[in-house]
Amino acid sequence: MDKTNIAFCFDENLWMQVSVAITSLLYHSKGKCSYHIYCIIPMAINQFMREEIENIAKERDSDSTLIFLEANHDFD
């Protein structure tokens, strides 16, 4: 089964909302499809926030992958 690519761009102000979106996405697609979930984040995002999102993904769907990409000035 091919994985679908999904990207979220956020900072420390929206990490909870992204967590909810990822939780819902993985909950409702369990056993149907898997994802490559790209999280494009600022370099200074809190490690706790990153780990919380990683834990959500691992608990909900071990077949999906979570990839963090640090945004740089290419997005300015």
Buried (B, 14 or more C-beta within 10 A) or exposed (E): EEEEEBEBBBBEEEBEEBBEBBBEBBEEBEEEBBBBBBBBBEEEBEEEBBEEBEEBBEEBBEEBEBEEEEBEEEEE
